[in-house]
Amino acid sequence: MSKAVQEQVEQLFEATKGLQSLEEIKPHCEKFNEWIKTKYSIESLGTVLSRVGFYKKFKSLPLDSSTNGKCSRGLGLRNLGTIGDH
């Protein structure tokens, strides 16, 4: 299953890395949330995502307070750290 998670994380990263607005980012996060919630319990998500390098990968994205940085405080990129809460 780890390979499947790695693939989904990579797809999410590629789909969102150049996006700037919450409206652009949110649908990708929601799709990932729906998929991962069917595979893992909320209690195990941190470990699962850490094993595949999720946090490190998304932490590498530069945030600009005038564009995508606003999303990091809302649902957008910050949502990626709270996968499964929806």
N, C-alpha and C positions, 0 to 999 in steps of 0.2 A: 504494500500500500504506500510505502514511502516514495516509491518512484512516481506513483500517480499524484501524490501531494506535490512533489518537486515539479512535475509538469504543470500542474495547475498554478503554482506559485509563479513559475516562469511566464506562463500565459498572462497572468494578472499583471506582473511587472511590465512586460512588453506592451500590454494594452494601456497602462496608465502612466508610464514613465514620462511621456511628453505632454500629458494633459495638464490644464491649468485651472479649471474651475470645478467646483463641487458638483455641478450638474453633469459634467463630463465624467468625473471619477466615480461618482456614486453608483451608477448601474453596474459597473465592473465589480465593485466591492460587494454589492448585493448578490450578484451571481456567484461570486466566490463563496460568500457566506452560506448561501443555500446549498452549494455543493458540499462544503466541508462539514456542515452540520449533520449531513446524512451519513458521514463516515466516522466522525469522532465525537466524543463527549466534550462538553465545555471544559471540564476539568483537565482533560488531556491536551487541549489545543496548544497551550504554551509550549509544552515539550515537543509536540509533533512539529509545530512551525519552526521552533528553534533548530531542530535536527536537520531541517532542509534549508536552513539559512535565510528564512523569511525576513527576520528583523534586520539582519545585516544588509540584505539586498535592498530593502526599502529605505533604510537609514542612509544609504549612499546617494539618494536623490537629493539634489540641492533644493531648498525651499526659498522662495522669493516672497517676502511679505506682501507684495502688491498683487500677487497672482496665486500660485498654488500653496503658498504658506498659509493663506486664509483657510484652506481646506484642512490643514494639519490640526487646526484647533476645532474644526467641525467634524463632519462625518467622513470627509475624504481620506487623506493619507492616515490620519489618526485612526480612522475606522479599521485600517488594516491591522492595527495593533489590538483591536478589540473584536476580532473576528469571532463569530459565534454568539455574540450578545443580542442579536436581533431575532 
